[in-house]
Amino acid sequence: MLIVLMGLLLASTSLSAQQVSQIFYVPVDETHYRELALAVNTPDAGDTTAPNPDTVRTVISLSAFVDATRVIYDHWEDGYEADLLNPAQGTTLDFILNAGDFDVRQSDVFVSPRDSAIILFDARDRIITTEQIAVTRAGWRLQEATLLAGATAVFPTFDWGTTFEVAMGEDVANHDMFQYTSVSITTGDRGAVV
């Protein structure tokens, strides 16, 4: 009995001693992936076998560098957790990754309109970790599959910038080099200038 009680005490002490190392927000709203696809590939209205043009597949991948990295995956749809390291909502995932482990989450998101009552792995979700991890995010409209997809590295909030410059504008001589160009900027409470 004393050994079990001591083990519980040590476990709760180490849990409360954990510190938040990184906070991420999954970027690039699914509507942006849909807009990209529609800008360069108009669906054939007569094709009844094609997937719904308003559904975007989202893939979020996490990779750990250190053993015993605690990951808390917090969905936006039901509001963010108030206490970062003590999640109370049943939809929040709380798990451990060891060095070299990876975790991949995927959802098919219907974006027109997006029903926030449905909990999915998608843009705006928050990821909290106790050690450094790498996060990537990919997405594509189901109609084109990965023939027309996008992906990005996801940066923790402490690496977010406050000033952004787009290297190419409409007044550049080769402005027709690309059929479609867009920018997705994520800003925090430090403000940003675009």
C-alpha positions in Angstrom: 0.0 0.0 0.0 2.8 2.4 0.9 4.7 1.6 -2.3 1.6 2.3 -4.5 0.9 5.5 -2.6 4.5 6.6 -2.9 4.4 5.9 -6.7 1.2 8.0 -7.1 2.8 10.8 -5.2 5.9 10.7 -7.3 3.9 10.6 -10.5 1.8 13.6 -9.6 4.8 15.5 -8.5 6.6 14.9 -11.8 3.4 15.8 -13.7 3.0 19.1 -11.9 6.7 19.9 -12.3 6.5 19.7 -16.1 6.8 23.0 -17.9 5.3 24.0 -21.3 8.1 24.0 -23.8 6.2 24.8 -27.0 2.7 25.9 -28.1 1.6 25.5 -31.7 -1.5 26.4 -33.6 -2.3 24.4 -36.7 -2.1 27.0 -39.6 -3.8 27.4 -43.0 -7.5 27.2 -42.7 -9.1 24.4 -44.9 -11.0 27.1 -46.8 -7.6 28.3 -48.2 -6.8 24.8 -49.5 -10.3 24.8 -51.2 -9.8 28.3 -52.7 -6.4 27.3 -54.0 -7.8 24.2 -55.8 -10.8 26.1 -57.2 -8.6 28.9 -58.5 -6.6 26.5 -60.7 -9.0 23.6 -61.3 -12.8 24.2 -61.7 -14.7 20.9 -60.9 -16.8 19.4 -63.7 -20.4 19.9 -62.6 -21.5 16.8 -64.5 -19.1 14.4 -62.7 -21.2 12.7 -60.0 -18.4 10.3 -59.1 -15.9 12.9 -58.0 -15.5 13.6 -54.3 -17.3 16.6 -52.8 -15.4 19.7 -54.0 -16.0 21.3 -50.5 -14.1 18.6 -48.6 -10.4 19.0 -47.7 -8.2 16.3 -46.2 -6.0 17.6 -43.4 -2.9 15.7 -42.2 -1.1 16.9 -39.1 2.2 15.1 -38.1 4.2 15.4 -34.9 7.7 14.1 -34.4 9.5 14.0 -31.0 13.2 14.5 -30.4 13.3 13.6 -26.6 12.0 10.6 -24.7 8.9 11.2 -22.5 7.7 14.2 -24.4 4.2 15.0 -23.3 1.9 16.2 -26.1 -1.5 17.8 -25.4 -3.7 18.1 -28.5 -6.4 20.7 -27.9 -9.3 21.1 -30.4 -10.6 24.6 -31.0 -14.2 23.6 -31.6 -15.1 23.2 -27.9 -12.9 26.1 -26.7 -9.3 25.8 -25.6 -8.3 24.3 -22.3 -7.9 26.9 -19.5 -5.0 25.0 -17.8 -2.4 24.0 -20.4 -1.0 21.1 -18.5 -4.2 19.8 -16.9 -6.7 19.3 -19.6 -10.3 18.8 -18.5 -12.2 18.4 -21.8 -12.9 14.9 -23.1 -11.9 15.8 -26.6 -8.4 16.9 -25.7 -5.7 14.2 -26.3 -2.9 13.8 -23.8 -0.1 11.4 -24.8 3.6 10.7 -24.6 6.1 10.5 -27.5 9.6 9.2 -27.2 12.6 10.3 -29.3 12.0 9.2 -32.9 8.3 8.6 -32.4 5.8 10.3 -34.6 2.0 10.7 -34.5 -0.1 11.5 -37.5 -3.7 12.8 -37.3 -6.0 13.1 -40.3 -9.5 14.4 -40.9 -11.7 15.1 -44.0 -13.1 18.6 -43.3 -16.3 19.7 -45.1 -15.7 23.5 -45.4 -18.8 24.9 -46.9 -20.0 25.6 -44.3 -17.7 24.2 -41.5 -19.8 22.8 -38.7 -18.0 23.7 -35.4 -20.0 21.1 -33.5 -18.0 18.4 -35.2 -14.6 17.8 -33.6 -11.9 17.3 -36.2 -8.1 17.6 -36.6 -7.8 20.9 -38.5 -6.7 24.5 -38.6 -6.8 26.4 -35.3 -6.2 23.3 -33.1 -3.6 24.0 -30.4 -0.7 21.7 -29.5 1.2 22.0 -26.2 4.4 20.1 -25.5 6.8 19.6 -22.6 9.8 19.1 -24.9 10.6 20.3 -28.4 8.9 18.6 -31.3 8.5 19.1 -35.1 5.0 19.7 -36.5 4.0 19.6 -40.1 0.6 20.2 -41.7 -0.6 19.2 -45.2 -3.9 19.6 -46.9 -5.6 19.0 -50.2 -9.1 19.0 -51.7 -10.3 15.5 -52.1 -11.3 16.1 -55.7 -7.6 16.6 -56.8 -6.1 14.4 -54.1 -2.4 15.0 -53.7 -1.9 16.2 -57.3 -2.7 19.7 -56.0 -1.7 19.8 -52.3 0.1 22.1 -49.9 2.2 21.5 -46.8 4.0 23.6 -44.3 6.3 23.4 -41.3 4.4 24.6 -38.2 6.3 27.0 -36.0 5.9 27.3 -32.2 4.4 30.6 -31.1 7.7 31.9 -29.7 9.1 31.8 -33.2 6.3 33.8 -34.8 7.3 36.9 -36.6 5.9 40.4 -36.3 6.9 41.8 -39.8 6.2 40.0 -43.1 7.3 41.0 -46.6 6.1 39.2 -49.7 9.0 38.9 -52.1 6.9 39.3 -55.3 4.2 41.7 -56.2 1.8 42.4 -59.0 4.1 45.0 -60.4 7.0 42.6 -61.1 7.8 41.9 -64.8 7.2 38.1 -64.5 3.9 38.4 -62.5 2.3 35.8 -64.7 4.9 33.1 -63.7 2.3 31.5 -61.5 -1.3 30.8 -62.1 -2.2 31.4 -58.5 -0.3 32.8 -55.5 -1.5 33.2 -51.9 0.0 33.9 -48.5 -1.2 32.6 -45.2 0.1 34.5 -42.2 -0.4 33.5 -38.5 0.0 36.3 -36.0 -0.1 36.3 -32.2 -0.7 38.8 -29.4 2.6 40.7 -30.2 0.9 42.2 -33.3 2.1 42.0 -36.9 2.8 44.3 -39.8 2.2 42.8 -43.3 
